[in-house]
Amino acid sequence: MDVAGHVNNIVCVRWIEDLRSRPFGSSSSMDELLEKKPYPVVAYTNIRYRSQLKLSDTLKGVMWIESVKHGMMQLKLIFQRDDEIIAAAEQNCVMTDLEAGKMDKKPMEVYS
């Protein structure tokens, strides 16, 4: 929190990480997750703050996959208080073969 009682912006980045990690880690241990290919590595994050957020606020975060193509996955998300959007964000991830240390451009269906 800052001196005015607002939630610090870095907290929003942490929440994005939590939301992004859920689909990839919900049914797998970390070891199993790292064995799977490809793994999303964050390349870009953009957040547009629309309203202040205070510690006592109750927030809902919604994230969805906007697109997956050419080895890139684009995520979109919103944080909302009741019906008001507090922040909107997007994140691009490079689908990466961690063993090879390279971008993996194969379609996601190959790994299903």
C-alpha positions as YAML, in Angstrom:
chain: A
units: angstrom
residues:
- id: 1
  name: MET
  ca: [0.00, 0.00, 0.00]
- id: 2
  name: ASP
  ca: [1.12, 3.56, -0.56]
- id: 3
  name: VAL
  ca: [0.84, 6.45, 1.91]
- id: 4
  name: ALA
  ca: [-2.65, 7.34, 0.60]
- id: 5
  name: GLY
  ca: [-3.98, 3.85, 1.38]
- id: 6
  name: HIS
  ca: [-4.05, 2.63, -2.24]
- id: 7
  name: VAL
  ca: [-2.98, -0.84, -3.24]
- id: 8
  name: ASN
  ca: [0.47, -0.64, -4.86]
- id: 9
  name: ASN
  ca: [0.54, -1.28, -8.63]
- id: 10
  name: ILE
  ca: [2.99, -4.17, -8.26]
- id: 11
  name: VAL
  ca: [0.26, -6.07, -6.40]
- id: 12
  name: CYS
  ca: [-1.76, -6.09, -9.63]
- id: 13
  name: VAL
  ca: [1.18, -7.69, -11.44]
- id: 14
  name: ARG
  ca: [1.32, -10.39, -8.75]
- id: 15
  name: TRP
  ca: [-2.40, -11.06, -9.18]
- id: 16
  name: ILE
  ca: [-1.89, -11.41, -12.94]
- id: 17
  name: GLU
  ca: [0.81, -13.99, -12.27]
- id: 18
  name: ASP
  ca: [-1.52, -15.87, -9.93]
- id: 19
  name: LEU
  ca: [-4.31, -15.89, -12.53]
- id: 20
  name: ARG
  ca: [-1.96, -16.92, -15.34]
- id: 21
  name: SER
  ca: [-0.46, -19.75, -13.31]
- id: 22
  name: ARG
  ca: [-3.80, -21.33, -12.39]
- id: 23
  name: PRO
  ca: [-4.64, -22.99, -15.73]
- id: 24
  name: PHE
  ca: [-1.12, -24.33, -16.10]
- id: 25
  name: GLY
  ca: [-0.67, -25.57, -12.56]
- id: 26
  name: SER
  ca: [-4.14, -26.55, -11.39]
- id: 27
  name: SER
  ca: [-3.87, -30.28, -12.04]
- id: 28
  name: SER
  ca: [-0.12, -30.75, -12.15]
- id: 29
  name: SER
  ca: [2.75, -30.63, -9.74]
- id: 30
  name: MET
  ca: [5.51, -28.17, -10.66]
- id: 31
  name: ASP
  ca: [7.75, -31.06, -11.82]
- id: 32
  name: GLU
  ca: [5.01, -32.38, -14.13]
- id: 33
  name: LEU
  ca: [4.32, -28.88, -15.39]
- id: 34
  name: LEU
  ca: [7.97, -28.28, -16.30]
- id: 35
  name: GLU
  ca: [8.08, -31.60, -18.22]
- id: 36
  name: LYS
  ca: [5.17, -30.53, -20.41]
- id: 37
  name: LYS
  ca: [5.85, -28.65, -23.58]
- id: 38
  name: PRO
  ca: [5.40, -25.85, -24.34]
- id: 39
  name: TYR
  ca: [5.56, -23.65, -21.25]
- id: 40
  name: PRO
  ca: [4.36, -20.01, -21.34]
- id: 41
  name: VAL
  ca: [7.15, -17.52, -20.58]
- id: 42
  name: VAL
  ca: [6.01, -13.91, -20.11]
- id: 43
  name: ALA
  ca: [7.33, -11.55, -22.77]
- id: 44
  name: TYR
  ca: [5.06, -8.52, -22.28]
- id: 45
  name: THR
  ca: [2.61, -7.16, -19.71]
- id: 46
  name: ASN
  ca: [0.49, -4.02, -20.06]
- id: 47
  name: ILE
  ca: [-1.95, -2.77, -17.42]
- id: 48
  name: ARG
  ca: [-4.40, 0.12, -17.77]
- id: 49
  name: TYR
  ca: [-5.53, 1.33, -14.37]
- id: 50
  name: ARG
  ca: [-8.99, 2.90, -14.47]
- id: 51
  name: SER
  ca: [-9.81, 3.49, -10.81]
- id: 52
  name: GLN
  ca: [-8.12, 3.50, -7.44]
- id: 53
  name: LEU
  ca: [-8.13, 0.36, -5.35]
- id: 54
  name: LYS
  ca: [-8.12, 0.36, -1.56]
- id: 55
  name: LEU
  ca: [-7.18, -2.46, 0.78]
- id: 56
  name: SER
  ca: [-10.80, -2.97, 1.90]
- id: 57
  name: ASP
  ca: [-12.10, -3.41, -1.68]
- id: 58
  name: THR
  ca: [-13.32, -6.81, -2.85]
- id: 59
  name: LEU
  ca: [-12.04, -7.58, -6.32]
- id: 60
  name: LYS
  ca: [-12.76, -10.20, -8.96]
- id: 61
  name: GLY
  ca: [-10.17, -11.13, -11.59]
- id: 62
  name: VAL
  ca: [-11.14, -12.68, -14.93]
- id: 63
  name: MET
  ca: [-8.55, -13.91, -17.44]
- id: 64
  name: TRP
  ca: [-9.00, -15.54, -20.84]
- id: 65
  name: ILE
  ca: [-6.83, -16.66, -23.72]
- id: 66
  name: GLU
  ca: [-7.38, -14.21, -26.56]
- id: 67
  name: SER
  ca: [-5.25, -16.07, -29.11]
- id: 68
  name: VAL
  ca: [-2.51, -18.63, -29.58]
- id: 69
  name: LYS
  ca: [-0.57, -18.44, -32.82]
- id: 70
  name: HIS
  ca: [2.97, -18.69, -34.10]
- id: 71
  name: GLY
  ca: [4.32, -19.62, -30.68]
- id: 72
  name: MET
  ca: [2.71, -16.67, -28.88]
- id: 73
  name: MET
  ca: [-0.20, -16.77, -26.46]
- id: 74
  name: GLN
  ca: [-2.07, -13.53, -25.81]
- id: 75
  name: LEU
  ca: [-3.97, -13.29, -22.53]
- id: 76
  name: LYS
  ca: [-6.50, -10.61, -21.61]
- id: 77
  name: LEU
  ca: [-7.85, -9.88, -18.17]
- id: 78
  name: ILE
  ca: [-9.89, -7.50, -16.12]
- id: 79
  name: PHE
  ca: [-10.09, -6.75, -12.43]
- id: 80
  name: GLN
  ca: [-13.47, -5.52, -11.33]
- id: 81
  name: ARG
  ca: [-15.14, -4.25, -8.17]
- id: 82
  name: ASP
  ca: [-18.83, -5.07, -8.46]
- id: 83
  name: ASP
  ca: [-19.62, -4.00, -12.07]
- id: 84
  name: GLU
  ca: [-16.82, -1.41, -12.30]
- id: 85
  name: ILE
  ca: [-13.63, -2.34, -14.17]
- id: 86
  name: ILE
  ca: [-10.71, -1.23, -11.99]
- id: 87
  name: ALA
  ca: [-7.94, -2.38, -14.34]
- id: 88
  name: ALA
  ca: [-7.64, -4.06, -17.73]
- id: 89
  name: ALA
  ca: [-4.50, -5.86, -18.79]
- id: 90
  name: GLU
  ca: [-2.94, -7.98, -21.47]
- id: 91
  name: GLN
  ca: [-0.02, -10.31, -21.33]
- id: 92
  name: ASN
  ca: [1.87, -12.03, -24.13]
- id: 93
  name: CYS
  ca: [3.68, -15.27, -23.47]
- id: 94
  name: VAL
  ca: [6.22, -17.02, -25.65]
- id: 95
  name: MET
  ca: [5.42, -20.71, -25.77]
- id: 96
  name: THR
  ca: [8.81, -22.16, -24.89]
- id: 97
  name: ASP
  ca: [10.41, -25.58, -24.93]
- id: 98
  name: LEU
  ca: [12.27, -25.24, -21.62]
- id: 99
  name: GLU
  ca: [14.63, -28.13, -22.34]
- id: 100
  name: ALA
  ca: [15.78, -26.67, -25.65]
- id: 101
  name: GLY
  ca: [15.51, -23.09, -24.41]
- id: 102
  name: LYS
  ca: [13.71, -22.06, -27.59]
- id: 103
  name: MET
  ca: [10.34, -20.82, -28.73]
- id: 104
  name: ASP
  ca: [7.98, -23.65, -29.60]
- id: 105
  name: LYS
  ca: [5.81, -22.73, -32.59]
- id: 106
  name: LYS
  ca: [3.87, -26.01, -32.76]
- id: 107
  name: PRO
  ca: [0.10, -25.66, -32.35]
- id: 108
  name: MET
  ca: [-1.11, -26.22, -28.77]
- id: 109
  name: GLU
  ca: [-3.27, -29.15, -29.93]
- id: 110
  name: VAL
  ca: [-0.11, -31.21, -30.46]
- id: 111
  name: TYR
  ca: [0.33, -31.32, -26.68]
- id: 112
  name: SER
  ca: [-3.26, -32.14, -25.71]
...
